[in-house]
């Protein structure tokens, strides 16, 4: 189930807000410029579907999204316990960073937390199957799908070279638990 937990950035033990209501999650995140929505697809591809099969199922949604955002490409990413160099990959994602373009993800299977650091607050967004999140360029954030991830997600790019992480050097991600 999707969830949003909001903290002050100097108080990881104090929850300021928590909700599992998609409309409320969307409204709160919209206030910081983040897009969050649910896609109710009539067909969900099997977990082991090929990337082309996944892209075909979601093509109507992708075409609309890419038309709205000007994005030029989409692909499928899988992260699982069998992913090579998983520990190093997870460590890289757990470091606060920004990007020079929006980071757009749609969760086909599994879950992951996008954790955003904005305006003195930390917004921990648990995304699950059917969730779309678009983190605007320049927003400091980190990502975690846990120590044994099982995620299939669509990634949408305007410029695939733009998805280079720019690390902030702040160790804030180590202070907040995955919820």
C-alpha positions as semicolon CSV with decimal commas, in nm:
position;residue;x (nm);y (nm);z (nm)
1;X;0,000;0,000;0,000
2;X;0,126;0,347;-0,090
3;X;0,222;0,565;0,202
4;X;0,359;0,909;0,278
5;X;0,541;0,986;0,602
6;X;0,662;1,341;0,668
7;X;0,932;1,433;0,921
8;X;1,121;1,747;1,011
9;X;1,467;1,700;0,866
10;X;1,624;1,742;1,211
11;X;1,395;1,491;1,384
12;X;1,388;1,142;1,228
13;X;1,199;1,003;1,528
14;X;0,909;1,249;1,502
15;X;0,638;1,180;1,243
16;X;0,459;1,500;1,146
17;X;0,214;1,338;0,905
18;X;0,137;0,988;0,777
19;X;-0,123;0,885;0,523
20;X;-0,205;0,592;0,300
21;X;-0,472;0,780;0,102
22;X;-0,351;0,830;-0,258
23;X;-0,543;1,157;-0,302
24;X;-0,390;1,300;0,016
25;X;-0,042;1,178;-0,080
26;X;-0,085;1,348;-0,418
27;X;-0,207;1,674;-0,262
28;X;0,079;1,694;-0,010
29;X;0,343;1,617;-0,272
30;X;0,191;1,858;-0,522
31;X;0,264;2,128;-0,261
32;X;0,638;2,064;-0,312
33;X;0,612;2,023;-0,690
34;X;0,615;1,641;-0,697
35;X;0,369;1,449;-0,912
36;X;0,213;1,136;-0,758
37;X;-0,073;0,939;-0,906
38;X;-0,219;0,592;-0,938
39;X;-0,258;0,420;-1,274
40;X;-0,536;0,163;-1,273
41;X;-0,438;-0,058;-1,564
42;X;-0,687;-0,323;-1,674
43;X;-0,389;-0,554;-1,735
44;X;-0,082;-0,601;-1,516
45;X;0,196;-0,796;-1,685
46;X;0,348;-1,093;-1,503
47;X;0,651;-1,019;-1,287
48;X;0,877;-1,202;-1,534
49;X;0,738;-1,028;-1,846
50;X;1,000;-0,906;-2,091
51;X;1,072;-0,533;-2,103
52;X;0,893;-0,512;-2,439
53;X;0,584;-0,681;-2,293
54;X;0,581;-0,439;-1,998
55;X;0,621;-0,138;-2,228
56;X;0,338;-0,264;-2,453
57;X;0,095;-0,302;-2,161
58;X;0,163;0,054;-2,042
59;X;0,207;0,216;-2,386
60;X;-0,122;0,417;-2,370
61;X;-0,019;0,565;-2,033
62;X;0,338;0,624;-2,148
63;X;0,231;0,797;-2,469
64;X;0,011;1,036;-2,273
65;X;0,276;1,098;-2,006
66;X;0,554;1,148;-2,258
67;X;0,335;1,386;-2,457
68;X;0,270;1,593;-2,142
69;X;0,632;1,603;-2,026
70;X;0,822;1,599;-2,353
71;X;1,003;1,283;-2,247
72;X;1,165;1,094;-2,530
73;X;1,215;0,740;-2,405
74;X;1,112;0,481;-2,149
75;X;1,264;0,157;-2,031
76;X;1,210;-0,113;-1,772
77;X;1,434;-0,164;-1,470
78;X;1,439;-0,469;-1,243
79;X;1,608;-0,476;-0,906
80;X;1,608;-0,799;-0,710
81;X;1,819;-0,989;-0,461
82;X;1,992;-1,142;-0,766
83;X;2,096;-0,803;-0,910
84;X;2,476;-0,797;-0,953
85;X;2,657;-0,568;-0,709
86;X;2,332;-0,508;-0,521
87;X;2,498;-0,379;-0,203
88;X;2,698;-0,116;-0,395
89;X;2,393;-0,020;-0,600
90;X;2,179;0,019;-0,288
91;X;2,449;0,228;-0,122
92;X;2,461;0,456;-0,426
93;X;2,081;0,501;-0,421
94;X;2,087;0,566;-0,042
95;X;2,308;0,872;-0,082
96;X;2,121;1,200;-0,114
97;X;2,145;1,329;-0,469
98;X;1,978;1,542;-0,736
99;X;1,936;1,512;-1,112
100;X;1,935;1,761;-1,399
101;X;1,596;1,634;-1,518
102;X;1,282;1,498;-1,356
103;X;1,311;1,144;-1,222
104;X;0,995;0,966;-1,336
105;X;0,913;0,613;-1,219
106;X;0,609;0,391;-1,244
107;X;0,598;0,082;-1,022
108;X;0,481;-0,226;-1,213
109;X;0,563;-0,471;-0,930
110;X;0,712;-0,444;-0,583
111;X;0,779;-0,131;-0,385
112;X;1,040;0,135;-0,322
113;X;1,074;0,447;-0,113
114;X;1,156;0,780;-0,271
115;X;1,266;1,003;0,013
116;X;1,266;1,375;-0,063
117;X;1,447;1,645;0,135
118;X;1,263;1,974;0,080
119;X;1,219;2,290;0,286
120;X;1,334;2,151;0,619
121;X;1,123;1,836;0,584
122;X;1,176;1,477;0,475
123;X;0,894;1,323;0,268
124;X;0,920;0,943;0,266
125;X;0,702;0,817;-0,021
126;X;0,640;0,440;-0,029
127;X;0,552;0,367;-0,391
128;X;0,387;0,035;-0,475
129;X;0,238;-0,137;-0,779
130;X;0,039;0,116;-0,982
131;X;0,212;0,430;-0,846
132;X;0,368;0,698;-1,064
133;X;0,607;0,948;-0,908
134;X;0,787;1,233;-1,077
135;X;1,059;1,402;-0,871
136;X;1,147;1,739;-1,029
137;X;1,503;1,811;-1,129
138;X;1,712;1,955;-0,848
139;X;1,512;1,810;-0,556
140;X;1,747;1,632;-0,314
141;X;1,633;1,274;-0,260
142;X;1,737;0,914;-0,214
143;X;1,579;0,578;-0,293
144;X;1,552;0,245;-0,116
145;X;1,377;-0,081;-0,199
146;X;1,516;-0,260;0,106
147;X;1,801;-0,509;0,145
148;X;1,616;-0,776;-0,058
149;X;1,441;-0,576;-0,330
150;X;1,193;-0,714;-0,579
151;X;1,102;-0,421;-0,804
152;X;0,995;-0,387;-1,166
153;X;0,953;-0,025;-1,272
154;X;0,921;0,192;-1,579
155;X;1,171;0,475;-1,612
156;X;1,083;0,772;-1,831
157;X;1,357;1,001;-1,965
158;X;1,376;1,327;-2,151
159;X;1,750;1,277;-2,197
160;X;1,896;0,946;-2,079
161;X;2,231;1,115;-2,016
162;X;2,052;1,354;-1,777
163;X;1,992;1,085;-1,519
164;X;2,336;1,125;-1,368
165;X;2,323;1,153;-0,990
166;X;2,479;1,464;-0,838
167;X;2,554;1,374;-0,477
168;X;2,496;1,644;-0,215
169;X;2,746;1,507;0,037
170;X;2,483;1,530;0,312
171;X;2,454;1,211;0,519
172;X;2,087;1,277;0,602
173;X;1,974;0,955;0,430
174;X;2,157;0,752;0,695
175;X;1,954;0,924;0,968
176;X;1,608;0,823;0,842
177;X;1,470;0,469;0,845
178;X;1,292;0,308;0,554
179;X;0,931;0,293;0,669
